[in-house]
Amino acid sequence: MKKYIWSGIIGAVILIIGAFLLGKFVFPSYKIASLPAPELAEGQRGELGIDKNVNESTIDDYLGRGDAVYRDLRMLKDPGNYEAIGGDAYLSGFVDGFEVVSYPYIVNVEGLPEAVGDTYTGETLFTFDGTNYKANYKESMQILEDLFPKDKIIFLMCGGGGYSGMMKNMLVALGWDANKIYDVGGYWFYEGKNNVKVKRVLDDGSAVYDFYKVPYHTIDFDVLTER
């Protein structure tokens, strides 16, 4: 009788160890840092809306959350002269886990540095008059809610930090919870381990951009209904 009891105990131990090893090596659990409340950085970064704690330096600690969406707000090729401020008008890379939603297609852009000049001036989902956001299409608000779900934590990033701050301001003005939105800042300052390179420099010194790598959300204005 005792032999069968010990056999059962040994079998149970083997199952427990097997389950542990399976979880550790086949289905690994990723350690995600506890998320602090949004808090503005100091100085000019804070003026742009960039978060003090969740930013380019720390975003790797907060990737992979099932309760969050990650949005990079740049265009694949921005008409603005971002090279004039040390950036790249092309989307030269992105943080793995982020999906690209071009801010200039969502609303007209105001307040860029003078050196950048004008960005995209075509059709947009909304128009901002300096005070209010007006939907240009019947589907505008639904598209915004699909791209930035209200029931999720939202991490925003762009090139230098401008578009992400503008996007957060817009979402909050339209009813989103400011405590669930994080302006992570600019990809140009990211030095983490989840960098997906889009730009390649060829042997002759010219650059090519592998945009096929980019998880990109398009907005087809041709199928929308004007208000």
Backbone bond lengths (Angstrom), bond angles and torsions (degrees), N, CA, C in turn:
res aa  C-N    CA-C-N  psi(-1)  N-CA   C-N-CA  omega(-1)  CA-C   N-CA-C  phi
1 M - - - 1.468 - - 1.522 111.01 -
2 K 1.360 114.21 -44.40 1.464 118.26 -178.87 1.531 110.58 -62.67
3 K 1.369 114.48 -34.22 1.464 118.21 -179.25 1.521 110.54 -61.87
4 Y 1.330 116.93 -39.70 1.466 120.10 -179.70 1.531 111.30 -69.68
5 I 1.335 114.94 -36.24 1.480 118.78 177.95 1.520 109.73 -62.73
6 W 1.344 115.49 -47.16 1.470 118.66 -179.24 1.529 111.12 -65.03
7 S 1.320 115.79 -35.96 1.466 119.21 177.52 1.529 110.48 -62.64
8 G 1.333 115.79 -40.79 1.456 119.81 178.36 1.511 111.96 -65.02
9 I 1.336 116.81 -41.65 1.471 121.06 179.36 1.515 110.46 -64.11
10 I 1.339 116.21 -45.82 1.462 120.40 179.86 1.529 110.41 -61.50
11 G 1.345 115.84 -41.36 1.462 119.60 178.70 1.517 112.02 -62.60
12 A 1.332 115.94 -40.53 1.465 120.18 179.23 1.519 110.98 -64.66
13 V 1.344 115.96 -41.66 1.467 120.35 178.78 1.519 110.54 -61.83
14 I 1.348 116.30 -42.93 1.463 120.40 179.00 1.529 110.73 -61.19
15 L 1.331 116.73 -41.69 1.470 120.42 178.75 1.521 111.81 -63.22
16 I 1.342 115.99 -41.40 1.465 120.29 179.96 1.519 110.65 -64.33
17 I 1.354 115.62 -46.39 1.464 119.55 179.66 1.532 110.16 -63.28
18 G 1.336 116.58 -40.88 1.460 120.45 179.22 1.518 111.97 -62.42
19 A 1.336 116.28 -42.01 1.468 120.26 178.78 1.519 111.13 -64.32
20 F 1.342 115.40 -38.05 1.465 119.79 178.93 1.519 110.73 -64.07
21 L 1.344 116.15 -47.38 1.459 120.19 -179.24 1.518 111.60 -65.39
22 L 1.330 116.79 -37.59 1.462 120.78 177.54 1.519 110.96 -62.43
23 G 1.318 115.93 -43.95 1.457 119.69 179.67 1.513 112.54 -68.41
24 K 1.321 116.11 -33.51 1.457 119.85 -175.82 1.519 112.89 -76.87
25 F 1.357 116.26 -40.32 1.452 119.07 -171.96 1.528 114.11 -108.10
26 V 1.319 118.09 -28.05 1.459 120.20 179.86 1.518 111.15 -95.14
27 F 1.321 116.11 -43.79 1.465 121.19 177.90 1.527 108.46 -121.97
28 P 1.342 118.48 72.70 1.454 120.72 -175.19 1.511 112.09 -66.82
29 S 1.326 116.51 146.07 1.467 121.02 175.36 1.517 107.94 -96.81
30 Y 1.330 116.75 134.56 1.441 121.37 -177.08 1.523 109.47 -97.02
31 K 1.305 114.88 129.80 1.458 119.14 179.92 1.524 109.15 -79.97
32 I 1.306 116.22 118.69 1.455 122.03 179.99 1.520 107.88 -113.43
33 A 1.313 116.09 129.31 1.457 120.81 -176.80 1.522 111.09 -64.75
34 S 1.320 115.33 149.49 1.457 121.44 174.90 1.526 108.64 -62.76
35 L 1.322 116.29 135.67 1.462 120.91 -171.96 1.525 111.30 -89.46
36 P 1.348 117.25 117.38 1.462 119.29 177.10 1.527 110.94 -75.37
37 A 1.303 116.76 160.99 1.464 120.66 176.44 1.525 109.18 -66.70
38 P 1.346 117.33 148.62 1.467 119.44 177.76 1.529 111.27 -56.11
39 E 1.337 115.06 138.20 1.459 120.89 -179.52 1.523 107.84 -150.13
40 L 1.315 117.22 126.05 1.454 120.89 -177.14 1.523 111.78 -66.67
41 A 1.334 114.79 141.27 1.458 120.36 172.45 1.524 109.39 -69.66
42 E 1.296 116.19 169.64 1.456 120.76 179.37 1.521 110.52 -88.49
43 G 1.319 115.59 158.93 1.458 121.91 173.34 1.518 113.92 68.74
44 Q 1.339 115.30 -146.70 1.459 121.64 -174.47 1.528 112.31 -63.01
45 R 1.330 116.96 -34.13 1.461 119.40 178.46 1.525 110.71 -63.96
46 G 1.305 116.77 -39.12 1.451 120.68 176.73 1.517 111.78 -66.14
47 E 1.326 116.63 -35.53 1.461 120.27 177.73 1.523 111.29 -64.31
48 L 1.334 116.92 -31.03 1.457 121.03 175.52 1.524 112.09 -76.99
49 G 1.343 116.27 -15.75 1.456 121.03 179.80 1.511 114.54 100.62
50 I 1.337 118.05 4.71 1.461 122.26 -175.48 1.524 110.45 -70.34
51 D 1.319 115.24 139.87 1.455 121.50 -176.43 1.529 111.39 -75.19
52 K 1.307 115.61 146.19 1.461 121.90 -179.52 1.522 112.20 -72.49
53 N 1.320 117.18 -38.21 1.465 121.19 -171.64 1.528 114.11 -104.40
54 V 1.324 116.51 -35.22 1.467 121.19 -178.77 1.525 107.41 -109.08
55 N 1.310 116.49 98.04 1.459 121.38 -173.82 1.528 110.67 -147.94
56 E 1.329 116.68 -164.98 1.460 120.78 -176.36 1.527 112.11 -58.05
57 S 1.315 116.54 -31.95 1.466 120.84 -176.39 1.520 113.13 -77.74
58 T 1.330 116.83 -23.26 1.471 120.26 -172.69 1.517 114.45 -122.32
59 I 1.340 118.46 -4.24 1.466 120.07 -172.40 1.525 112.19 -59.04
60 D 1.333 118.61 -27.85 1.468 120.36 178.30 1.530 111.86 -57.04
61 D 1.321 116.20 -29.36 1.471 120.65 -178.32 1.530 112.45 -73.75
62 Y 1.327 116.92 -13.54 1.464 120.55 -173.50 1.531 112.60 -120.27
63 L 1.317 117.40 11.25 1.460 120.74 178.06 1.532 110.60 -78.09
64 G 1.310 115.81 154.63 1.454 120.93 174.05 1.506 116.06 83.59
65 R 1.312 118.36 15.85 1.458 121.06 179.15 1.527 110.09 -76.98
66 G 1.315 116.44 132.14 1.455 120.92 177.67 1.515 113.67 -73.38
67 D 1.334 116.52 -16.43 1.468 120.75 -178.06 1.526 111.89 -100.30
68 A 1.329 116.95 17.68 1.466 119.97 -173.82 1.523 111.71 -136.48
69 V 1.352 114.95 158.39 1.464 121.54 168.14 1.515 107.91 -121.25
70 Y 1.330 115.45 152.26 1.467 122.50 -175.33 1.521 107.89 -123.97
71 R 1.325 116.77 120.16 1.458 120.87 -173.92 1.534 111.28 -127.45
72 D 1.344 115.21 124.21 1.464 122.69 171.99 1.519 106.57 -99.49
73 L 1.326 118.13 127.44 1.460 122.28 -166.42 1.523 114.79 -100.87
74 R 1.329 117.08 12.92 1.451 120.11 -178.76 1.531 112.31 -81.71
75 M 1.335 114.84 163.03 1.452 121.71 169.95 1.529 107.96 -88.73
76 L 1.323 116.59 158.71 1.464 118.73 174.55 1.526 109.99 -62.82
77 K 1.319 116.24 -40.21 1.470 122.13 173.19 1.513 107.12 -140.96
78 D 1.313 115.96 110.32 1.459 121.61 -178.18 1.525 109.56 -87.90
79 P 1.341 118.49 132.69 1.468 120.28 177.14 1.529 113.22 -63.59
80 G 1.342 117.14 -20.28 1.460 119.98 179.66 1.524 111.92 -67.30
81 N 1.321 115.54 150.56 1.468 121.72 -178.86 1.527 109.53 -87.79
82 Y 1.326 116.68 74.54 1.457 120.15 -177.41 1.525 112.85 -74.83
83 E 1.314 116.57 -15.66 1.465 118.90 173.91 1.523 111.16 -63.15
84 A 1.338 116.38 -25.61 1.464 120.80 -179.03 1.523 112.27 -66.75
85 I 1.351 117.29 -18.84 1.466 120.34 178.30 1.530 111.24 -116.94
86 G 1.344 115.09 22.69 1.457 119.50 175.11 1.507 115.24 85.38
87 G 1.339 117.46 11.75 1.450 120.84 -178.85 1.517 112.12 -106.23
88 D 1.318 116.10 -153.35 1.455 123.16 -178.68 1.517 107.89 -142.25
89 A 1.321 116.96 122.31 1.460 119.96 178.19 1.520 111.46 -66.71
90 Y 1.335 116.61 -24.95 1.452 121.08 175.19 1.528 110.28 -84.70
91 L 1.327 116.75 153.10 1.450 121.14 172.60 1.531 106.75 -80.24
92 S 1.318 116.14 95.21 1.464 122.40 -170.77 1.518 112.96 -82.96
93 G 1.319 117.25 -12.09 1.453 122.42 179.78 1.521 109.00 175.38
94 F 1.325 116.49 173.76 1.456 120.19 179.33 1.518 108.84 -155.38
95 V 1.320 115.54 164.66 1.456 121.48 177.50 1.519 108.63 -82.69
96 D 1.320 116.52 127.37 1.452 121.78 -178.32 1.535 110.43 -56.84
97 G 1.313 115.99 130.04 1.465 121.62 -176.62 1.515 112.22 108.39
98 F 1.338 116.90 -21.73 1.467 121.24 177.05 1.527 109.89 -85.20
99 E 1.337 115.72 144.95 1.453 122.80 173.90 1.522 108.02 -115.04
100 V 1.324 116.40 144.06 1.461 120.83 -172.27 1.526 111.54 -91.91
101 V 1.323 115.34 125.57 1.464 124.39 174.73 1.528 106.27 -130.23
102 S 1.317 118.18 110.58 1.463 121.08 -171.72 1.533 111.83 -72.35
103 Y 1.330 115.93 114.40 1.464 121.15 -178.93 1.530 112.82 -57.76
104 P 1.346 120.17 -42.10 1.467 118.61 -178.46 1.515 114.36 -63.01
105 Y 1.347 118.99 -16.11 1.462 121.06 174.13 1.528 111.44 -84.09
106 I 1.310 116.47 -16.97 1.467 120.43 -178.88 1.522 111.39 -84.03
107 V 1.325 116.89 -43.90 1.461 120.86 -177.46 1.523 108.72 -154.84
108 N 1.333 116.17 152.05 1.453 120.11 178.32 1.526 110.58 -59.69
109 V 1.317 116.23 140.84 1.469 121.95 -173.86 1.524 110.29 -94.37
110 E 1.319 115.35 129.51 1.467 122.12 176.69 1.532 108.92 -128.01
111 G 1.337 115.99 150.57 1.459 120.11 170.56 1.508 116.33 84.76
112 L 1.335 118.04 21.71 1.461 119.30 175.54 1.521 110.52 -73.79
113 P 1.330 118.47 155.39 1.474 120.02 175.27 1.527 110.80 -55.79
114 E 1.311 117.15 142.74 1.468 121.59 -176.36 1.524 111.83 -55.97
115 A 1.320 116.95 -36.71 1.467 120.58 -177.84 1.514 112.83 -64.40
116 V 1.324 117.35 -26.43 1.471 121.52 -178.75 1.521 111.29 -72.75
117 G 1.334 117.10 -30.04 1.452 120.58 -177.68 1.519 111.33 75.75
118 D 1.317 116.55 -150.22 1.465 121.52 -176.55 1.521 110.59 -91.46
119 T 1.319 115.00 142.98 1.452 120.68 172.10 1.534 108.50 -100.20
120 Y 1.295 117.98 -158.00 1.458 124.27 179.84 1.531 110.98 -56.33
121 T 1.342 116.27 135.55 1.472 120.66 -178.82 1.541 111.61 -126.59
122 G 1.323 117.24 20.52 1.457 120.69 -179.37 1.517 112.87 -86.99
123 E 1.320 116.22 -152.92 1.461 122.03 -176.59 1.529 111.72 -65.32
124 T 1.326 115.61 145.31 1.459 122.11 178.52 1.530 109.61 -139.24
125 L 1.329 115.91 156.76 1.464 119.83 178.10 1.525 111.57 -66.94
126 F 1.331 116.19 -35.28 1.459 122.30 -177.34 1.524 109.61 -131.99
127 T 1.334 114.81 160.84 1.460 121.69 171.46 1.518 108.06 -122.77
128 F 1.328 116.39 131.26 1.463 122.13 178.34 1.518 108.31 -107.19
129 D 1.339 116.76 124.33 1.466 120.92 -177.56 1.520 112.63 -99.35
130 G 1.321 116.74 13.00 1.461 120.86 -178.05 1.513 112.01 101.49
131 T 1.330 115.89 -17.82 1.472 121.39 179.92 1.525 111.66 -130.27
132 N 1.338 115.74 -48.65 1.462 120.74 -174.00 1.525 111.65 -121.30
133 Y 1.348 114.16 155.24 1.458 121.28 175.46 1.520 108.61 -105.23
134 K 1.331 117.09 121.81 1.464 122.55 -178.86 1.524 109.08 -109.03
135 A 1.323 116.57 127.43 1.461 121.11 177.66 1.524 109.68 -72.66
136 N 1.326 117.04 129.34 1.463 121.59 -179.66 1.525 112.69 -89.79
137 Y 1.331 117.26 -14.17 1.455 122.01 -178.41 1.529 109.40 -136.54
138 K 1.323 116.23 153.45 1.462 120.06 178.40 1.528 111.42 -62.02
139 E 1.325 115.92 -28.93 1.454 120.65 -177.15 1.528 113.57 -89.94
140 S 1.339 117.50 -1.84 1.466 121.10 -171.90 1.524 112.91 -56.62
141 M 1.318 118.04 -48.71 1.462 120.73 -176.26 1.527 111.27 -68.51
142 Q 1.320 117.07 -38.01 1.462 119.79 179.38 1.527 110.89 -64.82
143 I 1.323 116.02 -40.79 1.467 119.68 177.78 1.523 110.01 -63.10
144 L 1.326 116.56 -42.27 1.467 120.51 179.78 1.530 110.65 -61.68
145 E 1.321 116.65 -42.49 1.464 120.39 -179.79 1.536 111.42 -70.04
146 D 1.326 117.08 -30.78 1.463 119.54 176.59 1.527 110.86 -69.48
147 L 1.322 116.42 -39.76 1.465 120.81 -178.18 1.524 112.42 -77.23
148 F 1.330 116.17 -31.72 1.460 121.83 -177.52 1.535 108.69 -129.64
149 P 1.310 118.27 76.18 1.472 121.10 -174.02 1.529 112.40 -59.87
150 K 1.315 115.67 131.79 1.461 120.13 -177.95 1.518 113.40 -67.22
151 D 1.323 116.53 -24.04 1.458 119.36 -177.72 1.536 112.63 -88.59
152 K 1.334 116.89 5.88 1.465 121.55 -179.73 1.531 111.03 -113.75
153 I 1.316 115.63 156.88 1.461 120.66 165.40 1.523 106.55 -74.46
154 I 1.329 117.01 139.60 1.464 121.04 -175.30 1.524 109.55 -121.04
155 F 1.327 115.67 121.94 1.466 121.60 174.89 1.528 107.97 -104.85
156 L 1.323 116.84 124.45 1.458 122.76 -177.47 1.525 110.78 -113.64
157 M 1.337 116.22 139.00 1.458 121.74 177.96 1.515 107.87 -145.43
158 C 1.326 116.73 156.11 1.464 120.96 173.27 1.527 107.62 -146.54
159 G 1.336 117.50 -145.27 1.454 119.77 179.90 1.511 112.45 -85.03
160 G 1.345 115.58 -59.41 1.454 120.25 -177.83 1.510 114.74 -111.32
161 G 1.333 118.26 -10.54 1.456 121.34 178.83 1.516 114.45 117.73
162 G 1.347 117.07 -9.71 1.456 120.14 -176.62 1.510 114.05 -73.17
163 Y 1.333 117.51 -54.13 1.458 121.04 -178.00 1.532 111.73 -59.86
164 S 1.329 117.04 -38.73 1.468 119.27 -177.44 1.524 111.03 -66.60
165 G 1.331 117.29 -37.42 1.458 120.08 176.34 1.519 112.08 -66.91
166 M 1.329 116.26 -40.94 1.458 120.93 177.68 1.522 111.02 -63.68
167 M 1.329 115.84 -40.00 1.466 119.95 -179.27 1.520 110.87 -65.64
168 K 1.323 117.22 -41.80 1.461 119.57 178.34 1.520 110.46 -62.69
169 N 1.329 117.05 -43.13 1.467 120.54 179.12 1.528 110.78 -59.11
170 M 1.321 116.23 -40.98 1.459 120.38 -179.33 1.522 111.08 -66.36
171 L 1.320 116.62 -47.35 1.454 119.68 -178.75 1.527 111.51 -60.67
172 V 1.321 116.56 -43.90 1.462 120.27 -179.98 1.525 110.39 -63.49
173 A 1.333 116.91 -41.44 1.463 120.72 179.20 1.531 111.86 -62.82
174 L 1.327 116.68 -28.11 1.470 120.85 -178.29 1.529 113.30 -96.14
175 G 1.328 116.31 8.81 1.462 118.87 171.04 1.506 116.88 111.60
176 W 1.329 118.95 1.94 1.463 120.50 177.07 1.525 110.02 -75.74
177 D 1.314 116.21 156.11 1.463 122.95 -179.09 1.529 109.57 -81.28
178 A 1.328 116.80 115.40 1.461 121.25 -178.21 1.521 112.34 -60.62
179 N 1.333 117.25 -27.04 1.464 120.91 -178.18 1.522 113.27 -76.94
180 K 1.346 116.55 -3.50 1.462 119.94 178.57 1.523 111.82 -112.03
181 I 1.342 116.71 8.27 1.470 120.85 -177.14 1.522 109.48 -120.26
182 Y 1.326 115.80 129.08 1.462 121.84 -179.45 1.528 109.82 -119.81
183 D 1.325 116.07 121.97 1.460 122.06 172.17 1.523 106.71 -86.43
184 V 1.325 115.84 102.75 1.466 121.68 -174.26 1.524 111.92 -76.60
185 G 1.341 117.13 -21.82 1.461 119.73 179.01 1.510 112.25 107.83
186 G 1.356 116.51 -140.86 1.451 121.29 -170.04 1.514 115.63 -116.35
187 Y 1.319 115.79 134.59 1.457 121.73 176.75 1.524 111.46 -60.06
188 W 1.309 117.79 -31.27 1.463 120.63 -177.72 1.534 112.15 -59.86
189 F 1.311 116.96 -19.64 1.467 120.78 -178.27 1.529 112.12 -106.88
190 Y 1.310 116.38 6.64 1.460 120.66 -177.06 1.529 110.58 -80.91
191 E 1.330 116.54 131.31 1.465 121.64 179.07 1.527 111.14 -130.69
192 G 1.328 116.14 25.13 1.454 120.75 -176.90 1.513 113.47 -80.91
193 K 1.319 115.43 -171.50 1.467 122.01 -173.53 1.519 113.39 -96.17
194 N 1.328 117.94 0.97 1.463 121.39 -177.92 1.526 112.03 -111.65
195 N 1.314 115.68 36.95 1.458 122.19 -176.32 1.530 110.36 -86.09
196 V 1.329 116.22 118.18 1.461 121.14 175.91 1.524 107.42 -98.91
197 K 1.302 117.05 111.68 1.454 121.69 -177.13 1.527 110.54 -80.26
198 V 1.310 116.84 128.48 1.457 123.04 176.26 1.530 110.14 -103.94
199 K 1.319 116.37 -34.06 1.465 121.87 -179.27 1.522 110.72 -83.37
200 R 1.350 115.62 132.91 1.460 121.68 173.32 1.521 109.02 -125.65
201 V 1.313 116.52 135.57 1.461 121.50 176.80 1.519 108.38 -100.02
202 L 1.328 116.57 122.47 1.456 122.42 -177.99 1.529 110.86 -79.90
203 D 1.320 115.42 171.49 1.467 121.01 -177.43 1.524 112.06 -61.35
204 D 1.340 116.83 -29.07 1.468 119.45 179.93 1.519 112.79 -84.69
205 G 1.339 116.51 3.49 1.463 120.60 177.87 1.509 114.37 92.47
206 S 1.319 118.54 -9.67 1.462 120.98 178.60 1.526 109.90 -78.13
207 A 1.328 115.54 159.75 1.463 120.88 -177.10 1.522 110.53 -113.70
208 V 1.321 115.74 142.59 1.466 121.79 171.88 1.522 107.46 -126.25
209 Y 1.329 116.16 154.13 1.456 121.36 -176.30 1.525 109.30 -122.07
210 D 1.311 116.71 118.46 1.458 122.62 -178.26 1.530 109.95 -86.15
211 F 1.327 115.78 75.59 1.464 120.46 -175.67 1.527 112.78 -68.01
212 Y 1.326 117.52 -14.85 1.465 119.54 177.88 1.525 111.36 -62.79
213 K 1.317 117.68 -19.43 1.460 121.69 179.22 1.527 112.71 -76.33
214 V 1.336 116.66 -17.91 1.458 121.30 -168.69 1.529 111.62 -84.39
215 P 1.335 119.08 123.60 1.475 121.49 172.27 1.532 108.76 -76.36
216 Y 1.314 115.69 98.25 1.465 121.47 -165.71 1.529 111.60 -114.92
217 H 1.337 116.19 132.16 1.470 122.45 175.93 1.527 108.85 -97.51
218 T 1.323 116.68 116.72 1.453 120.53 177.97 1.530 110.14 -90.83
219 I 1.316 115.60 156.58 1.466 121.76 173.56 1.523 106.98 -124.19
220 D 1.320 116.50 113.29 1.469 121.72 -178.00 1.525 108.61 -93.84
221 F 1.311 116.14 96.94 1.459 120.81 -176.91 1.530 112.18 -67.68
222 D 1.326 116.72 -22.95 1.467 120.71 -176.80 1.530 112.94 -65.50
223 V 1.332 117.37 -23.23 1.469 119.70 -176.99 1.539 111.63 -101.60
224 L 1.330 117.40 3.26 1.462 120.59 -178.69 1.522 111.38 -89.79
225 T 1.334 115.25 159.05 1.461 121.71 -177.07 1.522 109.78 -104.14
226 E 1.322 116.85 116.64 1.461 120.08 -179.30 1.516 110.27 -68.12
227 R 1.316 114.31 145.83 1.471 119.94 179.88 1.526 109.88 -82.93
